[in-house]
């Protein structure tokens, strides 16, 4: 890693540059709760919570369902889901996936 202020090489885990003392931005040091872009059934709320907690999304959906079925909880569960849908930011777009097509190579006897 290189210092963003003076450009000298520093250790990847450094918070400050040993040469100039400038504070370094740490990339990927925290997780952010976002709506899931890859695992969504309705809005991606349960998928986003599952990604944030590193658990299976089915478990989160089942827990949400059970908590919503508790007497008087259906309205609360639906309202909580809608509020989460509004409040939790959308995940940033990811790079397009490869199409799975084999690469095209020229014939072996081509000059």
Secondary structure, DSSP 4 states (H G I P E B T S, - for coil): -B-TTT--B--TT-SB-TTT-PBPPPTT-S----B-SSS-SSSSHHHHHHHHHTS-HHHHHHHHHHHHHSTTHHHHHHHHHHHHHHHSPBPPPPPPPP--PPPP---TT--
